[in-house]
Amino acid sequence: MEARDILLRPLVTEKSTALMQEGKYVFEVAKAANKIEIAKAVAEIFNVKVVSVNTVNVAGKVKRIGRKTGRRSDYKKAIVKLAQGETIQFFEG
């Protein structure tokens, strides 16, 4: 897998914004990607040193529109902790 295929998009929520104060950044990643591949992809794309990676498989929610029910897609997210003093400018603005 190529680095751009592993990191799909950043996840910017209130909780992920609060984690940025601790040097942690949250991404949606490919379901088949493992922690080592995610760490290498973040280091390659953003030129930072990754300390640790935590992953979570998120189940899609069941949603209703009128009488019809549907389901959002399942996805995998990664919480990436960077070395002390490192930041990703993409998130900072």
PDB file with one MODEL, atoms N, CA, C and O in Angstrom:
MODEL        1
ATOM      1  N   MET A   1       0.839  -1.197   0.000  1.00  0.00           N
ATOM      2  CA  MET A   1       0.000   0.000   0.000  1.00  0.00           C
ATOM      3  C   MET A   1       0.875   1.248   0.000  1.00  0.00           C
ATOM      4  O   MET A   1       1.922   1.296   0.645  1.00  0.00           O
ATOM      5  N   GLU A   2       0.430   2.228  -0.721  1.00  0.00           N
ATOM      6  CA  GLU A   2       1.131   3.502  -0.768  1.00  0.00           C
ATOM      7  C   GLU A   2       0.629   4.392   0.377  1.00  0.00           C
ATOM      8  O   GLU A   2      -0.484   4.208   0.869  1.00  0.00           O
ATOM      9  N   ALA A   3       1.452   5.347   0.793  1.00  0.00           N
ATOM     10  CA  ALA A   3       1.118   6.189   1.944  1.00  0.00           C
ATOM     11  C   ALA A   3      -0.194   6.935   1.744  1.00  0.00           C
ATOM     12  O   ALA A   3      -0.982   7.066   2.681  1.00  0.00           O
ATOM     13  N   ARG A   4      -0.434   7.424   0.534  1.00  0.00           N
ATOM     14  CA  ARG A   4      -1.670   8.181   0.264  1.00  0.00           C
ATOM     15  C   ARG A   4      -2.907   7.272   0.245  1.00  0.00           C
ATOM     16  O   ARG A   4      -4.030   7.750   0.403  1.00  0.00           O
ATOM     17  N   ASP A   5      -2.702   5.977   0.054  1.00  0.00           N
ATOM     18  CA  ASP A   5      -3.817   5.034   0.085  1.00  0.00           C
ATOM     19  C   ASP A   5      -4.163   4.633   1.513  1.00  0.00           C
ATOM     20  O   ASP A   5      -5.279   4.185   1.775  1.00  0.00           O
ATOM     21  N   ILE A   6      -3.230   4.786   2.431  1.00  0.00           N
ATOM     22  CA  ILE A   6      -3.450   4.399   3.830  1.00  0.00           C
ATOM     23  C   ILE A   6      -4.222   5.476   4.580  1.00  0.00           C
ATOM     24  O   ILE A   6      -5.224   5.181   5.231  1.00  0.00           O
ATOM     25  N   LEU A   7      -3.760   6.730   4.494  1.00  0.00           N
ATOM     26  CA  LEU A   7      -4.448   7.836   5.159  1.00  0.00           C
ATOM     27  C   LEU A   7      -5.539   8.354   4.235  1.00  0.00           C
ATOM     28  O   LEU A   7      -5.238   8.917   3.183  1.00  0.00           O
ATOM     29  N   LEU A   8      -6.802   8.172   4.610  1.00  0.00           N
ATOM     30  CA  LEU A   8      -7.904   8.580   3.758  1.00  0.00           C
ATOM     31  C   LEU A   8      -8.288  10.037   3.985  1.00  0.00           C
ATOM     32  O   LEU A   8      -8.457  10.794   3.029  1.00  0.00           O
ATOM     33  N   ARG A   9      -8.427  10.433   5.251  1.00  0.00           N
ATOM     34  CA  ARG A   9      -8.772  11.833   5.548  1.00  0.00           C
ATOM     35  C   ARG A   9      -8.555  12.098   7.027  1.00  0.00           C
ATOM     36  O   ARG A   9      -8.589  11.173   7.838  1.00  0.00           O
ATOM     37  N   PRO A  10      -8.332  13.363   7.384  1.00  0.00           N
ATOM     38  CA  PRO A  10      -8.245  13.689   8.808  1.00  0.00           C
ATOM     39  C   PRO A  10      -9.653  13.754   9.399  1.00  0.00           C
ATOM     40  O   PRO A  10     -10.606  14.114   8.708  1.00  0.00           O
ATOM     41  N   LEU A  11      -9.779  13.408  10.663  1.00  0.00           N
ATOM     42  CA  LEU A  11     -11.057  13.532  11.364  1.00  0.00           C
ATOM     43  C   LEU A  11     -10.959  14.708  12.314  1.00  0.00           C
ATOM     44  O   LEU A  11     -10.186  14.680  13.272  1.00  0.00           O
ATOM     45  N   VAL A  12     -11.746  15.748  12.047  1.00  0.00           N
ATOM     46  CA  VAL A  12     -11.716  16.950  12.871  1.00  0.00           C
ATOM     47  C   VAL A  12     -13.041  17.054  13.609  1.00  0.00           C
ATOM     48  O   VAL A  12     -14.070  17.402  13.030  1.00  0.00           O
ATOM     49  N   THR A  13     -12.993  16.745  14.900  1.00  0.00           N
ATOM     50  CA  THR A  13     -14.156  16.840  15.780  1.00  0.00           C
ATOM     51  C   THR A  13     -13.721  17.590  17.035  1.00  0.00           C
ATOM     52  O   THR A  13     -12.551  17.947  17.176  1.00  0.00           O
ATOM     53  N   GLU A  14     -14.654  17.825  17.935  1.00  0.00           N
ATOM     54  CA  GLU A  14     -14.301  18.488  19.193  1.00  0.00           C
ATOM     55  C   GLU A  14     -13.303  17.651  19.986  1.00  0.00           C
ATOM     56  O   GLU A  14     -12.343  18.179  20.547  1.00  0.00           O
ATOM     57  N   LYS A  15     -13.538  16.350  20.026  1.00  0.00           N
ATOM     58  CA  LYS A  15     -12.664  15.465  20.786  1.00  0.00           C
ATOM     59  C   LYS A  15     -11.267  15.387  20.157  1.00  0.00           C
ATOM     60  O   LYS A  15     -10.264  15.406  20.870  1.00  0.00           O
ATOM     61  N   SER A  16     -11.203  15.297  18.816  1.00  0.00           N
ATOM     62  CA  SER A  16      -9.892  15.222  18.161  1.00  0.00           C
ATOM     63  C   SER A  16      -9.140  16.546  18.264  1.00  0.00           C
ATOM     64  O   SER A  16      -7.911  16.556  18.333  1.00  0.00           O
ATOM     65  N   THR A  17      -9.865  17.657  18.273  1.00  0.00           N
ATOM     66  CA  THR A  17      -9.225  18.963  18.446  1.00  0.00           C
ATOM     67  C   THR A  17      -8.631  19.081  19.846  1.00  0.00           C
ATOM     68  O   THR A  17      -7.561  19.666  20.012  1.00  0.00           O
ATOM     69  N   ALA A  18      -9.304  18.537  20.851  1.00  0.00           N
ATOM     70  CA  ALA A  18      -8.778  18.547  22.213  1.00  0.00           C
ATOM     71  C   ALA A  18      -7.533  17.672  22.314  1.00  0.00           C
ATOM     72  O   ALA A  18      -6.613  17.996  23.065  1.00  0.00           O
ATOM     73  N   LEU A  19      -7.491  16.563  21.564  1.00  0.00           N
ATOM     74  CA  LEU A  19      -6.327  15.674  21.576  1.00  0.00           C
ATOM     75  C   LEU A  19      -5.093  16.335  20.964  1.00  0.00           C
ATOM     76  O   LEU A  19      -3.967  15.953  21.283  1.00  0.00           O
ATOM     77  N   MET A  20      -5.292  17.316  20.091  1.00  0.00           N
ATOM     78  CA  MET A  20      -4.155  18.006  19.471  1.00  0.00           C
ATOM     79  C   MET A  20      -3.283  18.706  20.502  1.00  0.00           C
ATOM     80  O   MET A  20      -2.086  18.890  20.283  1.00  0.00           O
ATOM     81  N   GLN A  21      -3.874  19.096  21.619  1.00  0.00           N
ATOM     82  CA  GLN A  21      -3.105  19.738  22.693  1.00  0.00           C
ATOM     83  C   GLN A  21      -2.086  18.771  23.290  1.00  0.00           C
ATOM     84  O   GLN A  21      -1.067  19.196  23.834  1.00  0.00           O
ATOM     85  N   GLU A  22      -2.363  17.462  23.187  1.00  0.00           N
ATOM     86  CA  GLU A  22      -1.469  16.424  23.704  1.00  0.00           C
ATOM     87  C   GLU A  22      -0.526  15.888  22.631  1.00  0.00           C
ATOM     88  O   GLU A  22       0.246  14.964  22.888  1.00  0.00           O
ATOM     89  N   GLY A  23      -0.585  16.464  21.426  1.00  0.00           N
ATOM     90  CA  GLY A  23       0.256  15.990  20.330  1.00  0.00           C
ATOM     91  C   GLY A  23      -0.296  14.766  19.635  1.00  0.00           C
ATOM     92  O   GLY A  23       0.459  14.000  19.037  1.00  0.00           O
ATOM     93  N   LYS A  24      -1.619  14.565  19.705  1.00  0.00           N
ATOM     94  CA  LYS A  24      -2.266  13.416  19.072  1.00  0.00           C
ATOM     95  C   LYS A  24      -3.168  13.917  17.945  1.00  0.00           C
ATOM     96  O   LYS A  24      -3.889  14.904  18.095  1.00  0.00           O
ATOM     97  N   TYR A  25      -3.107  13.209  16.809  1.00  0.00           N
ATOM     98  CA  TYR A  25      -3.890  13.575  15.639  1.00  0.00           C
ATOM     99  C   TYR A  25      -4.687  12.364  15.189  1.00  0.00           C
ATOM    100  O   TYR A  25      -4.221  11.230  15.305  1.00  0.00           O
ATOM    101  N   VAL A  26      -5.906  12.604  14.669  1.00  0.00           N
ATOM    102  CA  VAL A  26      -6.829  11.526  14.339  1.00  0.00           C
ATOM    103  C   VAL A  26      -7.078  11.505  12.826  1.00  0.00           C
ATOM    104  O   VAL A  26      -7.359  12.537  12.217  1.00  0.00           O
ATOM    105  N   PHE A  27      -6.970  10.306  12.231  1.00  0.00           N
ATOM    106  CA  PHE A  27      -7.178  10.117  10.802  1.00  0.00           C
ATOM    107  C   PHE A  27      -8.122   8.957  10.564  1.00  0.00           C
ATOM    108  O   PHE A  27      -8.176   8.017  11.357  1.00  0.00           O
ATOM    109  N   GLU A  28      -8.872   9.023   9.459  1.00  0.00           N
ATOM    110  CA  GLU A  28      -9.565   7.841   8.961  1.00  0.00           C
ATOM    111  C   GLU A  28      -8.573   7.133   8.063  1.00  0.00           C
ATOM    112  O   GLU A  28      -7.962   7.755   7.194  1.00  0.00           O
ATOM    113  N   VAL A  29      -8.408   5.830   8.267  1.00  0.00           N
ATOM    114  CA  VAL A  29      -7.402   5.066   7.531  1.00  0.00           C
ATOM    115  C   VAL A  29      -8.058   3.878   6.834  1.00  0.00           C
ATOM    116  O   VAL A  29      -9.203   3.529   7.120  1.00  0.00           O
ATOM    117  N   ALA A  30      -7.317   3.267   5.919  1.00  0.00           N
ATOM    118  CA  ALA A  30      -7.800   2.079   5.218  1.00  0.00           C
ATOM    119  C   ALA A  30      -8.012   0.946   6.224  1.00  0.00           C
ATOM    120  O   ALA A  30      -7.239   0.784   7.167  1.00  0.00           O
ATOM    121  N   LYS A  31      -9.070   0.170   6.006  1.00  0.00           N
ATOM    122  CA  LYS A  31      -9.400  -0.905   6.952  1.00  0.00           C
ATOM    123  C   LYS A  31      -8.308  -1.966   7.025  1.00  0.00           C
ATOM    124  O   LYS A  31      -8.136  -2.603   8.064  1.00  0.00           O
ATOM    125  N   ALA A  32      -7.570  -2.163   5.939  1.00  0.00           N
ATOM    126  CA  ALA A  32      -6.547  -3.210   5.900  1.00  0.00           C
ATOM    127  C   ALA A  32      -5.208  -2.746   6.459  1.00  0.00           C
ATOM    128  O   ALA A  32      -4.295  -3.556   6.618  1.00  0.00           O
ATOM    129  N   ALA A  33      -5.074  -1.459   6.760  1.00  0.00           N
ATOM    130  CA  ALA A  33      -3.795  -0.922   7.234  1.00  0.00           C
ATOM    131  C   ALA A  33      -3.536  -1.322   8.681  1.00  0.00           C
ATOM    132  O   ALA A  33      -4.454  -1.355   9.500  1.00  0.00           O
ATOM    133  N   ASN A  34      -2.257  -1.630   8.990  1.00  0.00           N
ATOM    134  CA  ASN A  34      -1.896  -1.928  10.372  1.00  0.00           C
ATOM    135  C   ASN A  34      -1.154  -0.742  10.982  1.00  0.00           C
ATOM    136  O   ASN A  34      -0.884   0.241  10.291  1.00  0.00           O
ATOM    137  N   LYS A  35      -0.825  -0.824  12.259  1.00  0.00           N
ATOM    138  CA  LYS A  35      -0.225   0.300  12.985  1.00  0.00           C
ATOM    139  C   LYS A  35       1.122   0.712  12.400  1.00  0.00           C
ATOM    140  O   LYS A  35       1.427   1.903  12.326  1.00  0.00           O
ATOM    141  N   ILE A  36       1.925  -0.257  11.988  1.00  0.00           N
ATOM    142  CA  ILE A  36       3.248   0.048  11.437  1.00  0.00           C
ATOM    143  C   ILE A  36       3.103   0.811  10.123  1.00  0.00           C
ATOM    144  O   ILE A  36       3.808   1.795   9.898  1.00  0.00           O
ATOM    145  N   GLU A  37       2.200   0.368   9.260  1.00  0.00           N
ATOM    146  CA  GLU A  37       1.973   1.050   7.985  1.00  0.00           C
ATOM    147  C   GLU A  37       1.439   2.460   8.194  1.00  0.00           C
ATOM    148  O   GLU A  37       1.818   3.382   7.473  1.00  0.00           O
ATOM    149  N   ILE A  38       0.559   2.631   9.179  1.00  0.00           N
ATOM    150  CA  ILE A  38      -0.003   3.953   9.469  1.00  0.00           C
ATOM    151  C   ILE A  38       1.098   4.892   9.958  1.00  0.00           C
ATOM    152  O   ILE A  38       1.168   6.040   9.520  1.00  0.00           O
ATOM    153  N   ALA A  39       1.955   4.420  10.856  1.00  0.00           N
ATOM    154  CA  ALA A  39       3.047   5.248  11.374  1.00  0.00           C
ATOM    155  C   ALA A  39       3.991   5.671  10.254  1.00  0.00           C
ATOM    156  O   ALA A  39       4.401   6.831  10.197  1.00  0.00           O
ATOM    157  N   LYS A  40       4.339   4.749   9.369  1.00  0.00           N
ATOM    158  CA  LYS A  40       5.224   5.077   8.244  1.00  0.00           C
ATOM    159  C   LYS A  40       4.573   6.083   7.299  1.00  0.00           C
ATOM    160  O   LYS A  40       5.243   6.985   6.796  1.00  0.00           O
ATOM    161  N   ALA A  41       3.276   5.935   7.056  1.00  0.00           N
ATOM    162  CA  ALA A  41       2.565   6.843   6.159  1.00  0.00           C
ATOM    163  C   ALA A  41       2.524   8.263   6.716  1.00  0.00           C
ATOM    164  O   ALA A  41       2.752   9.224   5.981  1.00  0.00           O
ATOM    165  N   VAL A  42       2.235   8.401   8.008  1.00  0.00           N
ATOM    166  CA  VAL A  42       2.186   9.733   8.631  1.00  0.00           C
ATOM    167  C   VAL A  42       3.581  10.369   8.618  1.00  0.00           C
ATOM    168  O   VAL A  42       3.723  11.554   8.317  1.00  0.00           O
ATOM    169  N   ALA A  43       4.602   9.581   8.943  1.00  0.00           N
ATOM    170  CA  ALA A  43       5.970  10.094   8.950  1.00  0.00           C
ATOM    171  C   ALA A  43       6.392  10.533   7.550  1.00  0.00           C
ATOM    172  O   ALA A  43       7.057  11.558   7.398  1.00  0.00           O
ATOM    173  N   GLU A  44       6.016   9.774   6.534  1.00  0.00           N
ATOM    174  CA  GLU A  44       6.403  10.084   5.157  1.00  0.00           C
ATOM    175  C   GLU A  44       5.682  11.321   4.622  1.00  0.00           C
ATOM    176  O   GLU A  44       6.304  12.182   4.000  1.00  0.00           O
ATOM    177  N   ILE A  45       4.387  11.411   4.861  1.00  0.00           N
ATOM    178  CA  ILE A  45       3.595  12.506   4.299  1.00  0.00           C
ATOM    179  C   ILE A  45       3.860  13.830   5.012  1.00  0.00           C
ATOM    180  O   ILE A  45       4.004  14.863   4.359  1.00  0.00           O
ATOM    181  N   PHE A  46       3.927  13.811   6.354  1.00  0.00           N
ATOM    182  CA  PHE A  46       4.022  15.057   7.120  1.00  0.00           C
ATOM    183  C   PHE A  46       5.422  15.350   7.660  1.00  0.00           C
ATOM    184  O   PHE A  46       5.622  16.385   8.296  1.00  0.00           O
ATOM    185  N   ASN A  47       6.397  14.467   7.424  1.00  0.00           N
ATOM    186  CA  ASN A  47       7.778  14.659   7.894  1.00  0.00           C
ATOM    187  C   ASN A  47       7.849  14.898   9.398  1.00  0.00           C
ATOM    188  O   ASN A  47       8.433  15.881   9.854  1.00  0.00           O
ATOM    189  N   VAL A  48       7.251  13.994  10.157  1.00  0.00           N
ATOM    190  CA  VAL A  48       7.252  14.070  11.618  1.00  0.00           C
ATOM    191  C   VAL A  48       7.679  12.719  12.178  1.00  0.00           C
ATOM    192  O   VAL A  48       7.714  11.721  11.458  1.00  0.00           O
ATOM    193  N   LYS A  49       8.005  12.696  13.485  1.00  0.00           N
ATOM    194  CA  LYS A  49       8.382  11.450  14.151  1.00  0.00           C
ATOM    195  C   LYS A  49       7.177  10.949  14.941  1.00  0.00           C
ATOM    196  O   LYS A  49       6.653  11.653  15.804  1.00  0.00           O
ATOM    197  N   VAL A  50       6.747   9.730  14.638  1.00  0.00           N
ATOM    198  CA  VAL A  50       5.581   9.129  15.281  1.00  0.00           C
ATOM    199  C   VAL A  50       6.042   8.292  16.468  1.00  0.00           C
ATOM    200  O   VAL A  50       6.934   7.453  16.338  1.00  0.00           O
ATOM    201  N   VAL A  51       5.429   8.526  17.629  1.00  0.00           N
ATOM    202  CA  VAL A  51       5.757   7.777  18.841  1.00  0.00           C
ATOM    203  C   VAL A  51       4.887   6.532  18.963  1.00  0.00           C
ATOM    204  O   VAL A  51       5.395   5.445  19.241  1.00  0.00           O
ATOM    205  N   SER A  52       3.571   6.684  18.757  1.00  0.00           N
ATOM    206  CA  SER A  52       2.675   5.541  18.884  1.00  0.00           C
ATOM    207  C   SER A  52       1.441   5.730  18.012  1.00  0.00           C
ATOM    208  O   SER A  52       1.110   6.840  17.595  1.00  0.00           O
ATOM    209  N   VAL A  53       0.770   4.612  17.751  1.00  0.00           N
ATOM    210  CA  VAL A  53      -0.464   4.620  16.960  1.00  0.00           C
ATOM    211  C   VAL A  53      -1.481   3.724  17.662  1.00  0.00           C
ATOM    212  O   VAL A  53      -1.180   2.577  17.996  1.00  0.00           O
ATOM    213  N   ASN A  54      -2.673   4.246  17.882  1.00  0.00           N
ATOM    214  CA  ASN A  54      -3.786   3.457  18.402  1.00  0.00           C
ATOM    215  C   ASN A  54      -4.860   3.418  17.322  1.00  0.00           C
ATOM    216  O   ASN A  54      -5.131   4.438  16.689  1.00  0.00           O
ATOM    217  N   THR A  55      -5.473   2.263  17.103  1.00  0.00           N
ATOM    218  CA  THR A  55      -6.503   2.135  16.079  1.00  0.00           C
ATOM    219  C   THR A  55      -7.826   1.705  16.695  1.00  0.00           C
ATOM    220  O   THR A  55      -7.867   1.022  17.719  1.00  0.00           O
ATOM    221  N   VAL A  56      -8.918   2.128  16.035  1.00  0.00           N
ATOM    222  CA  VAL A  56     -10.268   1.789  16.477  1.00  0.00           C
ATOM    223  C   VAL A  56     -11.088   1.437  15.241  1.00  0.00           C
ATOM    224  O   VAL A  56     -11.115   2.206  14.280  1.00  0.00           O
ATOM    225  N   ASN A  57     -11.753   0.289  15.251  1.00  0.00           N
ATOM    226  CA  ASN A  57     -12.704  -0.055  14.193  1.00  0.00           C
ATOM    227  C   ASN A  57     -14.056   0.490  14.605  1.00  0.00           C
ATOM    228  O   ASN A  57     -14.625   0.052  15.606  1.00  0.00           O
ATOM    229  N   VAL A  58     -14.579   1.449  13.837  1.00  0.00           N
ATOM    230  CA  VAL A  58     -15.830   2.121  14.170  1.00  0.00           C
ATOM    231  C   VAL A  58     -16.949   1.503  13.346  1.00  0.00           C
ATOM    232  O   VAL A  58     -16.871   1.455  12.119  1.00  0.00           O
ATOM    233  N   ALA A  59     -17.987   1.031  14.021  1.00  0.00           N
ATOM    234  CA  ALA A  59     -19.148   0.448  13.343  1.00  0.00           C
ATOM    235  C   ALA A  59     -20.060   1.570  12.867  1.00  0.00           C
ATOM    236  O   ALA A  59     -20.293   2.540  13.589  1.00  0.00           O
ATOM    237  N   GLY A  60     -20.573   1.432  11.650  1.00  0.00           N
ATOM    238  CA  GLY A  60     -21.478   2.438  11.094  1.00  0.00           C
ATOM    239  C   GLY A  60     -22.815   2.439  11.823  1.00  0.00           C
ATOM    240  O   GLY A  60     -23.296   1.396  12.267  1.00  0.00           O
ATOM    241  N   LYS A  61     -23.399   3.610  11.938  1.00  0.00           N
ATOM    242  CA  LYS A  61     -24.673   3.740  12.629  1.00  0.00           C
ATOM    243  C   LYS A  61     -25.837   3.420  11.697  1.00  0.00           C
ATOM    244  O   LYS A  61     -25.745   3.614  10.484  1.00  0.00           O
ATOM    245  N   VAL A  62     -26.927   2.931  12.271  1.00  0.00           N
ATOM    246  CA  VAL A  62     -28.154   2.703  11.517  1.00  0.00           C
ATOM    247  C   VAL A  62     -28.929   4.015  11.504  1.00  0.00           C
ATOM    248  O   VAL A  62     -29.186   4.602  12.555  1.00  0.00           O
ATOM    249  N   LYS A  63     -29.297   4.467  10.320  1.00  0.00           N
ATOM    250  CA  LYS A  63     -30.018   5.734  10.157  1.00  0.00           C
ATOM    251  C   LYS A  63     -31.325   5.486   9.425  1.00  0.00           C
ATOM    252  O   LYS A  63     -31.441   4.541   8.644  1.00  0.00           O
ATOM    253  N   ARG A  64     -32.323   6.352   9.685  1.00  0.00           N
ATOM    254  CA  ARG A  64     -33.623   6.249   9.031  1.00  0.00           C
ATOM    255  C   ARG A  64     -33.911   7.516   8.266  1.00  0.00           C
ATOM    256  O   ARG A  64     -33.620   8.622   8.721  1.00  0.00           O
ATOM    257  N   ILE A  65     -34.489   7.333   7.090  1.00  0.00           N
ATOM    258  CA  ILE A  65     -35.038   8.456   6.331  1.00  0.00           C
ATOM    259  C   ILE A  65     -36.466   8.053   5.992  1.00  0.00           C
ATOM    260  O   ILE A  65     -36.692   7.238   5.097  1.00  0.00           O
ATOM    261  N   GLY A  66     -37.423   8.623   6.704  1.00  0.00           N
ATOM    262  CA  GLY A  66     -38.813   8.211   6.537  1.00  0.00           C
ATOM    263  C   GLY A  66     -38.993   6.785   7.018  1.00  0.00           C
ATOM    264  O   GLY A  66     -38.653   6.455   8.154  1.00  0.00           O
ATOM    265  N   ARG A  67     -39.537   5.928   6.137  1.00  0.00           N
ATOM    266  CA  ARG A  67     -39.761   4.535   6.493  1.00  0.00           C
ATOM    267  C   ARG A  67     -38.556   3.656   6.192  1.00  0.00           C
ATOM    268  O   ARG A  67     -38.455   2.538   6.697  1.00  0.00           O
ATOM    269  N   LYS A  68     -37.670   4.146   5.396  1.00  0.00           N
ATOM    270  CA  LYS A  68     -36.521   3.343   4.979  1.00  0.00           C
ATOM    271  C   LYS A  68     -35.378   3.455   5.975  1.00  0.00           C
ATOM    272  O   LYS A  68     -35.074   4.537   6.478  1.00  0.00           O
ATOM    273  N   THR A  69     -34.752   2.322   6.249  1.00  0.00           N
ATOM    274  CA  THR A  69     -33.580   2.325   7.126  1.00  0.00           C
ATOM    275  C   THR A  69     -32.352   2.010   6.289  1.00  0.00           C
ATOM    276  O   THR A  69     -32.402   1.233   5.335  1.00  0.00           O
ATOM    277  N   GLY A  70     -31.272   2.624   6.669  1.00  0.00           N
ATOM    278  CA  GLY A  70     -30.007   2.387   5.990  1.00  0.00           C
ATOM    279  C   GLY A  70     -28.908   2.311   7.036  1.00  0.00           C
ATOM    280  O   GLY A  70     -29.154   2.414   8.238  1.00  0.00           O
ATOM    281  N   ARG A  71     -27.707   2.132   6.552  1.00  0.00           N
ATOM    282  CA  ARG A  71     -26.582   1.986   7.475  1.00  0.00           C
ATOM    283  C   ARG A  71     -25.395   2.744   6.928  1.00  0.00           C
ATOM    284  O   ARG A  71     -25.066   2.627   5.747  1.00  0.00           O
ATOM    285  N   ARG A  72     -24.752   3.517   7.774  1.00  0.00           N
ATOM    286  CA  ARG A  72     -23.509   4.177   7.385  1.00  0.00           C
ATOM    287  C   ARG A  72     -22.389   3.139   7.309  1.00  0.00           C
ATOM    288  O   ARG A  72     -22.461   2.086   7.942  1.00  0.00           O
ATOM    289  N   SER A  73     -21.370   3.445   6.536  1.00  0.00           N
ATOM    290  CA  SER A  73     -20.272   2.504   6.355  1.00  0.00           C
ATOM    291  C   SER A  73     -19.422   2.389   7.613  1.00  0.00           C
ATOM    292  O   SER A  73     -19.263   3.349   8.366  1.00  0.00           O
ATOM    293  N   ASP A  74     -18.879   1.187   7.826  1.00  0.00           N
ATOM    294  CA  ASP A  74     -17.896   0.990   8.886  1.00  0.00           C
ATOM    295  C   ASP A  74     -16.585   1.620   8.427  1.00  0.00           C
ATOM    296  O   ASP A  74     -16.315   1.695   7.228  1.00  0.00           O
ATOM    297  N   TYR A  75     -15.763   2.077   9.391  1.00  0.00           N
ATOM    298  CA  TYR A  75     -14.458   2.628   9.038  1.00  0.00           C
ATOM    299  C   TYR A  75     -13.479   2.402  10.174  1.00  0.00           C
ATOM    300  O   TYR A  75     -13.857   2.020  11.282  1.00  0.00           O
ATOM    301  N   LYS A  76     -12.219   2.646   9.876  1.00  0.00           N
ATOM    302  CA  LYS A  76     -11.164   2.480  10.865  1.00  0.00           C
ATOM    303  C   LYS A  76     -10.523   3.839  11.093  1.00  0.00           C
ATOM    304  O   LYS A  76     -10.219   4.558  10.141  1.00  0.00           O
ATOM    305  N   LYS A  77     -10.318   4.188  12.363  1.00  0.00           N
ATOM    306  CA  LYS A  77      -9.636   5.450  12.641  1.00  0.00           C
ATOM    307  C   LYS A  77      -8.376   5.181  13.441  1.00  0.00           C
ATOM    308  O   LYS A  77      -8.282   4.212  14.195  1.00  0.00           O
ATOM    309  N   ALA A  78      -7.411   6.067  13.255  1.00  0.00           N
ATOM    310  CA  ALA A  78      -6.124   5.929  13.924  1.00  0.00           C
ATOM    311  C   ALA A  78      -5.834   7.200  14.693  1.00  0.00           C
ATOM    312  O   ALA A  78      -5.990   8.304  14.172  1.00  0.00           O
ATOM    313  N   ILE A  79      -5.407   7.037  15.949  1.00  0.00           N
ATOM    314  CA  ILE A  79      -4.974   8.158  16.782  1.00  0.00           C
ATOM    315  C   ILE A  79      -3.455   8.078  16.841  1.00  0.00           C
ATOM    316  O   ILE A  79      -2.893   7.145  17.415  1.00  0.00           O
ATOM    317  N   VAL A  80      -2.800   9.064  16.244  1.00  0.00           N
ATOM    318  CA  VAL A  80      -1.355   9.060  16.075  1.00  0.00           C
ATOM    319  C   VAL A  80      -0.739  10.055  17.045  1.00  0.00           C
ATOM    320  O   VAL A  80      -1.080  11.238  17.029  1.00  0.00           O
ATOM    321  N   LYS A  81       0.178   9.571  17.898  1.00  0.00           N
ATOM    322  CA  LYS A  81       0.873  10.447  18.840  1.00  0.00           C
ATOM    323  C   LYS A  81       2.245  10.780  18.269  1.00  0.00           C
ATOM    324  O   LYS A  81       2.995   9.890  17.868  1.00  0.00           O
ATOM    325  N   LEU A  82       2.566  12.070  18.237  1.00  0.00           N
ATOM    326  CA  LEU A  82       3.839  12.524  17.693  1.00  0.00           C
ATOM    327  C   LEU A  82       4.846  12.780  18.806  1.00  0.00           C
ATOM    328  O   LEU A  82       4.482  12.894  19.977  1.00  0.00           O
ATOM    329  N   ALA A  83       6.104  12.867  18.431  1.00  0.00           N
ATOM    330  CA  ALA A  83       7.169  13.151  19.386  1.00  0.00           C
ATOM    331  C   ALA A  83       6.971  14.552  19.969  1.00  0.00           C
ATOM    332  O   ALA A  83       6.301  15.393  19.369  1.00  0.00           O
ATOM    333  N   GLN A  84       7.555  14.790  21.133  1.00  0.00           N
ATOM    334  CA  GLN A  84       7.447  16.075  21.829  1.00  0.00           C
ATOM    335  C   GLN A  84       7.915  17.212  20.914  1.00  0.00           C
ATOM    336  O   GLN A  84       9.001  17.140  20.338  1.00  0.00           O
ATOM    337  N   GLY A  85       7.092  18.261  20.782  1.00  0.00           N
ATOM    338  CA  GLY A  85       7.456  19.420  19.981  1.00  0.00           C
ATOM    339  C   GLY A  85       7.095  19.320  18.509  1.00  0.00           C
ATOM    340  O   GLY A  85       7.202  20.312  17.788  1.00  0.00           O
ATOM    341  N   GLU A  86       6.669  18.146  18.039  1.00  0.00           N
ATOM    342  CA  GLU A  86       6.280  17.963  16.636  1.00  0.00           C
ATOM    343  C   GLU A  86       4.811  18.357  16.453  1.00  0.00           C
ATOM    344  O   GLU A  86       3.982  18.095  17.324  1.00  0.00           O
ATOM    345  N   THR A  87       4.495  18.983  15.326  1.00  0.00           N
ATOM    346  CA  THR A  87       3.112  19.308  14.989  1.00  0.00           C
ATOM    347  C   THR A  87       2.889  19.042  13.510  1.00  0.00           C
ATOM    348  O   THR A  87       3.836  18.955  12.729  1.00  0.00           O
ATOM    349  N   ILE A  88       1.631  18.915  13.142  1.00  0.00           N
ATOM    350  CA  ILE A  88       1.263  18.790  11.740  1.00  0.00           C
ATOM    351  C   ILE A  88       0.586  20.099  11.351  1.00  0.00           C
ATOM    352  O   ILE A  88      -0.482  20.427  11.867  1.00  0.00           O
ATOM    353  N   GLN A  89       1.199  20.837  10.450  1.00  0.00           N
ATOM    354  CA  GLN A  89       0.700  22.161  10.061  1.00  0.00           C
ATOM    355  C   GLN A  89      -0.649  22.081   9.362  1.00  0.00           C
ATOM    356  O   GLN A  89      -1.403  23.054   9.370  1.00  0.00           O
ATOM    357  N   PHE A  90      -0.967  20.938   8.755  1.00  0.00           N
ATOM    358  CA  PHE A  90      -2.234  20.740   8.066  1.00  0.00           C
ATOM    359  C   PHE A  90      -3.403  21.021   9.010  1.00  0.00           C
ATOM    360  O   PHE A  90      -4.398  21.617   8.597  1.00  0.00           O
ATOM    361  N   PHE A  91      -3.297  20.604  10.262  1.00  0.00           N
ATOM    362  CA  PHE A  91      -4.370  20.781  11.244  1.00  0.00           C
ATOM    363  C   PHE A  91      -4.357  22.170  11.855  1.00  0.00           C
ATOM    364  O   PHE A  91      -5.406  22.678  12.252  1.00  0.00           O
ATOM    365  N   GLU A  92      -3.203  22.787  11.936  1.00  0.00           N
ATOM    366  CA  GLU A  92      -3.067  24.066  12.635  1.00  0.00           C
ATOM    367  C   GLU A  92      -3.638  25.229  11.838  1.00  0.00           C
ATOM    368  O   GLU A  92      -3.960  26.267  12.416  1.00  0.00           O
ATOM    369  N   GLY A  93      -3.770  25.082  10.528  1.00  0.00           N
ATOM    370  CA  GLY A  93      -4.396  26.141   9.754  1.00  0.00           C
ATOM    371  C   GLY A  93      -3.616  26.621   8.603  1.00  0.00           C
ATOM    372  O   GLY A  93      -4.061  27.516   7.886  1.00  0.00           O
TER     373      GLY A  93
ENDMDL
END
